[in-house]
């Protein structure tokens, strides 16, 4: 009997540090510089998929070098959000830019199919599902929001600083950040686990 693909409804899981490392290694071994650069900038930027694929070269490059910080306007909210570009991401972006074709002021990730367009959000989601499958995770449990959520989930676990998470995600309301990270549930479970009866 053939089972239909599993469908998981609800928030997609963030990646763990070991997952990030494993995906990076797989993409490096497979010599997929575009995918590695896309993966790294998605993690660092904490942007929605539609904003990641619509990054332009001037958004991340200044004076011929990849910036250490960038600011973009979010499509959903129309508000600016600032993000860091770590050394790891700058390195993978540098390798991608050496082989990237297209307009020097154009899309960071141009479409391979449509002249003048960027990588589609749908293709980006397919790539994310492929990356998690590469390391043996269930693709239905992860999506583009997994990459958006990864760093802020780690930051919240480490510091408990919801305001920092809110700023990094570009949320206007703290309640949105609480809901997005599932903080109340996580905190309630942690309290419950710590209680001995």
PAZAPA-4460 file (N, C-alpha, C; in steps of 0.05 Angstrom, whole numbers, plus 32768, in hexadecimal, padded with zeros to 4 digits):
% residues 197
    n_x    n_y    n_z   ca_x   ca_y   ca_z    c_x    c_y    c_z   seq   type   mol
   8011   7FE8   8000   8000   8000   8000   8012   8019   8000     1      X     A
   800C   802B   7FEE   801C   8044   7FEC   800F   8059   7FFD     2      X     A
   801F   8065   800E   8016   807A   8021   8018   8095   8013     3      X     A
   8004   80A6   8017   8007   80C1   800C   801B   80D0   801D     4      X     A
   8027   80E5   8011   803B   80F5   8020   802E   8100   803A     5      X     A
   803F   8101   804F   8035   810B   8068   8031   8129   8066     6      X     A
   801B   8133   8070   8016   8150   8071   8015   8158   808E     7      X     A
   8026   816B   8095   8027   8176   80B0   801C   8192   80AF     8      X     A
   8007   8197   80BF   7FFB   81B1   80C0   8006   81C0   80D8     9      X     A
   8009   81DA   80D4   8013   81EB   80EA   802E   81F5   80E5    10      X     A
   803A   8201   80FA   8054   820D   80F7   806A   81F9   80F0    11      X     A
   807B   8201   80DE   8091   81F0   80D6   80A7   81F2   80EB    12      X     A
   80B5   81DC   80EF   80CA   81DB   8103   80E2   81EB   80FC    13      X     A
   80F0   81F8   810F   810A   8204   8109   811F   81EE   8107    14      X     A
   8134   81F4   80FA   814B   81E1   80F8   815B   81E3   8112    15      X     A
   8168   81CD   8119   817B   81CD   8130   8197   81D2   8125    16      X     A
   81AA   81DA   8136   81C5   81DF   812D   81D1   81C7   811E    17      X     A
   81CC   81AF   8127   81D7   8197   8119   81CA   8194   80FD    18      X     A
   81B1   819D   80FA   81A4   819C   80DF   81B1   81B0   80CD    19      X     A
   81B6   81C8   80D7   81C2   81DE   80C7   81DD   81D4   80BD    20      X     A
   81ED   81CA   80CF   8208   81C0   80C8   8206   81AA   80B3    21      X     A
   81F4   8197   80B7   81F1   8180   80A5   81E9   8189   8089    22      X     A
   81D6   819C   8087   81CE   81A6   806D   81E4   81B5   805F    23      X     A
   81F3   81C5   806E   8209   81D4   8062   821E   81C0   8057    24      X     A
   8224   81AC   8066   8238   8199   805D   822F   818A   8044    25      X     A
   8215   8182   8043   820A   8175   802C   820B   8187   8013    26      X     A
   8204   81A0   8016   8204   81B2   8000   8220   81B8   7FF6    27      X     A
   8233   81B9   8009   824F   81BE   8001   825A   81A5   7FF1    28      X     A
   8254   818E   7FFB   825E   8175   7FEE   8251   8173   7FD2    29      X     A
   8238   817A   7FD0   822A   8178   7FB6   8231   818F   7FA3    30      X     A
   8242   81A2   7FAD   824A   81B9   7F9D   8232   81C8   7F91    31      X     A
   8222   81D1   7FA4   820A   81E0   7F9D   820C   81FC   7FA9    32      X     A
   821D   820E   7F9D   8222   8228   7FA9   8209   8239   7FAB    33      X     A
   81F7   8238   7F97   81DF   8248   7F99   81CE   8240   7FB1    34      X     A
   81CA   8225   7FB4   81BA   821B   7FCA   81C7   8222   7FE5    35      X     A
   81E1   8220   7FE7   81EE   8226   8000   81EC   8243   8007    36      X     A
   81EF   8255   7FF3   81EC   8271   7FF8   81D0   8278   8000    37      X     A
   81BD   826C   7FF2   81A0   8270   7FF8   819A   8267   8014    38      X     A
   81A3   824F   801C   819F   8244   8037   81AB   8257   804C    39      X     A
   81C4   8260   8048   81D1   8271   805C   81C4   828C   805F    40      X     A
   81BD   8299   8048   81B0   82B3   804A   8194   82B1   8056    41      X     A
   8186   829B   8050   816C   8298   805C   816E   8295   807A    42      X     A
   8181   8286   8084   8185   8284   80A1   818C   829F   80AE    43      X     A
   819F   82AD   80A2   81A8   82C6   80AD   8193   82DC   80AC    44      X     A
   8185   82DD   8096   8173   82F4   8092   8159   82F1   80A2    45      X     A
   8151   82D8   80A7   8138   82D2   80B5   8120   82DE   80A6    46      X     A
   8123   82E0   808B   810D   82EB   807A   80FA   82D5   8072    47      X     A
   80E2   82DD   806A   80CF   82CB   805E   80DA   82C3   8043    48      X     A
   80D1   82AC   8039   80DB   82A2   801F   80D8   82B5   8009    49      X     A
   80C2   82C4   8007   80BD   82D7   7FF2   80D2   82ED   7FF3    50      X     A
   80DB   82F4   800A   80F0   8309   800D   810C   82FF   8007    51      X     A
   8111   82E6   800F   812B   82DA   8009   8130   82D8   7FEB    52      X     A
   811C   82CE   7FDD   8121   82CA   7FC0   8121   82E4   7FB1    53      X     A
   8116   82FA   7FBC   8116   8313   7FAE   812D   8326   7FB7    54      X     A
   8141   831B   7FC5   8159   832B   7FCB   8167   8332   7FB1    55      X     A
   8171   834A   7FB0   8181   8353   7F99   819E   8356   7FA2    56      X     A
   81B0   8356   7F8F   81CC   8359   7F95   81D3   8372   7FA5    57      X     A
   81C7   838A   7F9E   81CD   83A1   7FAE   81C4   839F   7FCB    58      X     A
   81B1   838D   7FD1   81A8   8389   7FED   81BE   837E   7FFE    59      X     A
   81D0   836E   7FF2   81E4   8361   8003   8201   8368   7FFC    60      X     A
   8205   8378   7FE7   8220   837F   7FDF   8224   839D   7FE0    61      X     A
   823A   83A5   7FEB   8242   83C1   7FEB   8260   83C2   7FE5    62      X     A
   8268   83D4   7FD4   8284   83D8   7FCC   8291   83BD   7FC4    63      X     A
   8282   83AD   7FB6   828D   8394   7FAB   8291   837D   7FBF    64      X     A
   8287   8381   7FD7   8289   836B   7FEC   826E   8366   7FF8    65      X     A
   826A   834E   8002   8251   8347   800F   8250   8356   802A    66      X     A
   823A   8363   802F   8237   8372   8048   8236   8360   8060    67      X     A
   823B   836B   8078   8238   835C   8091   821C   8360   809C    68      X     A
   820E   8375   8093   81F2   837A   809A   81E3   8385   8082    69      X     A
   81CA   837F   8081   81B9   8388   806B   819E   8391   8076    70      X     A
   8190   83A2   8067   8175   83AA   806D   8164   83A6   8054    71      X     A
   814D   8399   8057   813A   8396   8041   811E   839D   804B    72      X     A
   810D   83A4   8038   80F1   83A9   803E   80E2   838F   803B    73      X     A
   80D3   8386   804F   80C4   836E   804E   80AB   8371   803C    74      X     A
   80A6   835E   802B   808F   8360   8019   8075   835F   8028    75      X     A
   8073   834E   803C   805A   834B   804B   8052   8364   805B    76      X     A
   8065   8370   8068   805F   8386   807A   8066   83A1   806E    77      X     A
   8078   83A2   805B   8081   83BC   8050   8094   83CA   8063    78      X     A
   809D   83BC   8078   80AF   83C8   808C   80CC   83BE   8087    79      X     A
   80DF   83CF   808E   80FB   83C6   808B   8103   83B3   80A1    80      X     A
   8115   83A1   809B   8120   838F   80AF   813E   838C   80A9    81      X     A
   814E   838D   80BE   816B   838B   80BC   8173   836F   80C4    82      X     A
   8188   8365   80B7   8193   834B   80BF   81B1   834A   80BB    83      X     A
   81BD   8338   80C9   81DA   8333   80C7   81E0   831F   80B0    84      X     A
   81F7   8321   80A5   8200   830D   8092   821B   8303   809E    85      X     A
   821A   82EB   80A8   8231   82E0   80B6   8247   82D9   80A3    86      X     A
   825E   82D4   80AE   8276   82CD   809E   8270   82B4   808D    87      X     A
   8262   82A0   8099   825B   8288   808A   824A   828F   8071    88      X     A
   8236   82A0   8075   8225   82A7   805F   8234   82B8   804A    89      X     A
   8245   82CA   8054   8255   82DB   8041   8267   82C9   8030    90      X     A
   8272   82B5   803C   8284   82A2   802D   8273   8293   8018    91      X     A
   825C   8288   8020   824D   8279   800C   8241   828B   7FF7    92      X     A
   8239   82A4   7FFE   822F   82B7   7FEA   8246   82BE   7FD7    93      X     A
   825E   82C2   7FE1   8275   82C8   7FD0   827A   82B2   7FBB    94      X     A
   8277   8299   7FC4   827B   8282   7FB1   8264   8282   7F9D    95      X     A
   824C   8288   7FA5   8235   8288   7F93   8239   829F   7F7E    96      X     A
   8241   82B6   7F87   8244   82CD   7F76   825A   82C9   7F60    97      X     A
   826D   82B7   7F66   8282   82B1   7F52   8276   82A1   7F3A    98      X     A
   8261   8292   7F3F   8255   8281   7F29   823A   828B   7F20    99      X     A
   822E   829E   7F2E   8214   82A9   7F27   8215   82B7   7F0D   100      X     A
   8200   82B4   7EFD   81FE   82C2   7EE4   81E7   82D5   7EE6   101      X     A
   81E7   82EA   7ED6   81D1   82FD   7ED6   81DA   8319   7EDA   102      X     A
   81C7   832B   7EDC   81CB   8347   7EE0   81DB   834D   7EFA   103      X     A
   81F0   835C   7EF8   8200   8362   7F10   81F1   8371   7F26   104      X     A
   81DB   837E   7F1F   81CA   838C   7F33   81AF   837E   7F37   105      X     A
   81AD   8366   7F2C   8194   8357   7F2C   818F   8347   7F45   106      X     A
   817E   8332   7F41   8177   8321   7F57   818F   8311   7F61   107      X     A
   8190   830D   7F7B   81A5   82FD   7F87   81A2   82E0   7F7D   108      X     A
   8189   82D6   7F7B   8184   82BB   7F72   8172   82BC   7F5A   109      X     A
   817E   82C1   7F42   816D   82C4   7F2A   8161   82A9   7F22   110      X     A
   814A   82AA   7F15   813C   8292   7F0C   814D   8286   7EF5   111      X     A
   814D   826C   7EF5   815B   825E   7EDF   8148   825A   7EC7   112      X     A
   812E   825E   7ECC   811A   8259   7EB7   810F   8272   7EAA   113      X     A
   810C   8288   7EBA   80FF   82A0   7EB0   8113   82B7   7EB0   114      X     A
   811A   82C1   7E98   812C   82D7   7E95   8123   82EF   7EA5   115      X     A
   8134   82FB   7EB5   812D   8313   7EC4   811D   830F   7EDE   116      X     A
   8116   82F6   7EE4   8107   82F0   7EFD   811A   82E4   7F12   117      X     A
   8111   82E4   7F2A   8120   82D7   7F40   8116   82BB   7F44   118      X     A
   8125   82AB   7F53   811C   8291   7F5C   8101   8293   7F68   119      X     A
   80EF   8281   7F61   80D4   8283   7F6C   80D3   827A   7F89   120      X     A
   80BF   8284   7F97   80BB   827B   7FB3   80B4   825E   7FB4   121      X     A
   80A5   8254   7FA0   809F   8238   7F9F   80B8   8226   7F9C   122      X     A
   80CA   822F   7F8A   80E3   8220   7F87   80F4   8221   7FA0   123      X     A
   80F4   8238   7FAD   8102   823A   7FC7   80F8   8226   7FDB   124      X     A
   80DD   8224   7FDD   80D1   8211   7FF0   80D9   81F4   7FE8   125      X     A
   80D9   81EE   7FCE   80E1   81D3   7FC6   80FE   81CE   7FCD   126      X     A
   810F   81E2   7FCA   812B   81DF   7FD2   812E   81D9   7FF0   127      X     A
   8120   81E9   8000   8121   81E5   801D   8119   81C8   8024   128      X     A
   8103   81BE   8019   80FA   81A3   801E   810F   818F   8015   129      X     A
   811C   8194   7FFF   8132   8182   7FF5   8149   8182   8008   130      X     A
   8150   819A   8013   8167   819C   8025   8162   818B   803F   131      X     A
   814A   818E   804A   8145   817F   8063   8143   8161   805D   132      X     A
   8139   815A   8045   8138   813D   803E   8155   8132   803B   133      X     A
   8167   8143   8032   8183   813A   802E   818F   812F   8048   134      X     A
   8186   813A   805F   8192   8132   8078   817F   8120   8088   135      X     A
   816A   8115   807A   8159   8101   8087   8142   810C   8097   136      X     A
   813C   8126   8095   8125   8131   80A4   810C   812E   8093   137      X     A
   80F5   812F   80A0   80DB   812D   8092   80D5   8148   8085   138      X     A
   80D5   814A   806A   80D1   8163   805C   80B6   8171   8064   139      X     A
   80A2   8161   806A   8088   816D   8071   8089   817D   808B   140      X     A
   809C   8178   809C   809E   8186   80B5   80AE   81A1   80B3   141      X     A
   80B9   81A6   809C   80CA   81BD   8098   80C2   81CD   807F   142      X     A
   80C8   81E6   807F   80C1   81F7   8068   80D2   8210   8069   143      X     A
   80CB   8224   8059   80DB   823C   8057   80DB   824B   8072   144      X     A
   80C5   8249   8081   80C4   8256   809C   80D6   8248   80B0   145      X     A
   80DE   822F   80AA   80F2   8222   80BC   810C   8231   80BC   146      X     A
   8115   823B   80A4   812D   824A   80A3   812A   8266   80B0   147      X     A
   8113   8272   80AC   810D   828C   80B9   810D   828A   80D7   148      X     A
   8104   8273   80E1   8100   826F   80FE   8119   8265   810C   149      X     A
   812C   8259   80FD   8142   824A   8109   8153   825C   811D   150      X     A
   815E   8272   8113   8170   8282   8124   8161   828F   813B   151      X     A
   8149   8299   8136   813A   82A5   814C   8132   8291   8161   152      X     A
   812B   8279   8159   8125   8264   816D   813D   825E   817E   153      X     A
   8155   825C   8172   816D   8257   8181   8173   826E   8194   154      X     A
   816F   8287   818A   8174   829F   819A   8161   829F   81B2   155      X     A
   8148   8299   81AD   8135   8299   81C3   813C   8284   81D8   156      X     A
   8143   826C   81CF   814A   8257   81E2   8163   825F   81F2   157      X     A
   8175   826D   81E6   818E   8274   81F4   818A   828C   8206   158      X     A
   817A   82A0   81FE   8179   82B9   820E   815D   82BE   821A   159      X     A
   8148   82B3   820E   812D   82BA   8217   8125   82D6   8210   160      X     A
   8134   82E3   81FE   812E   82FF   81F7   811A   8300   81DF   161      X     A
   8101   8303   81E6   80EC   8305   81D2   80EE   831F   81C1   162      X     A
   80F6   8335   81CE   80F7   834E   81BF   810C   834C   81A9   163      X     A
   8123   8340   81AE   8137   833C   8199   812C   832B   8182   164      X     A
   811E   8316   8189   8112   8305   8175   80FE   8315   8164   165      X     A
   80EE   8325   8172   80DA   8336   8164   80E8   8348   814F   166      X     A
   80FD   8355   8158   810C   8368   8146   8118   8359   812E   167      X     A
   8123   8342   8133   8130   8332   811E   811C   8328   8109   168      X     A
   8104   8321   8112   80EF   8317   8100   80E0   832E   80F3   169      X     A
   80E3   8347   80FD   80D5   835D   80F2   80B7   835E   80F9   170      X     A
   80B0   8351   8110   8095   8351   8119   808E   836C   8126   171      X     A
   8076   8376   8122   806E   838F   812F   8063   838A   814B   172      X     A
   8058   8372   8150   804D   836C   816A   805C   8355   8177   173      X     A
   8061   8358   8191   806E   8342   819F   805E   8329   81A0   174      X     A
   8043   832C   81A0   8031   8315   81A0   8036   8303   8187   175      X     A
   803B   8310   8171   8041   8302   8158   805A   82F1   815B   176      X     A
   806E   82FC   8168   8087   82ED   816C   8083   82D6   817F   177      X     A
   8074   82DA   8194   806D   82C5   81A7   805F   82AE   8199   178      X     A
   804B   82B5   8189   803C   82A1   817A   804E   8293   8165   179      X     A
   805F   82A2   8157   8070   8298   8142   8084   8283   814D   180      X     A
   808F   8289   8164   80A3   8278   8170   8096   8261   8181   181      X     A
   807D   8263   8186   8070   824F   8197   807B   8250   81B3   182      X     A
   8081   8269   81BC   808F   826D   81D6   807E   8264   81ED   183      X     A
   8065   826B   81EE   8054   8264   8205   8053   8246   8209   184      X     A
   8050   8237   81F3   804F   821A   81F5   806A   820F   81FE   185      X     A
   8080   8219   81F2   809B   820F   81FA   80A0   8215   8218   186      X     A
   8099   822D   8221   809E   8234   823D   808D   8223   824F   187      X     A
   8074   821F   8248   8062   820E   8258   806C   81F2   825A   188      X     A
   8075   81E7   8244   8080   81CB   8245   809A   81CA   8255   189      X     A
   80AB   81DE   8253   80C4   81DE   8263   80BE   81DF   8281   190      X     A
   80AA   81F0   8288   80A2   81F1   82A4   8097   81D7   82AE   191      X     A
   8086   81CB   829D   807A   81B1   82A4   808F   819B   82A8   192      X     A
   80A2   819B   8295   80B8   8186   8296   80C9   8189   82AF   193      X     A
   80CD   81A2   82B8   80DD   81A8   82D0   80CF   81A1   82EA   194      X     A
   80B5   819D   82E9   80A6   8197   8301   80A6   817A   8308   195      X     A
   80B0   8173   831E   80B0   8157   8327   8099   8152   833A   196      X     A
   808A   813C   8335   8074   8135   8346   807A   811B   8353   197      X     A
***
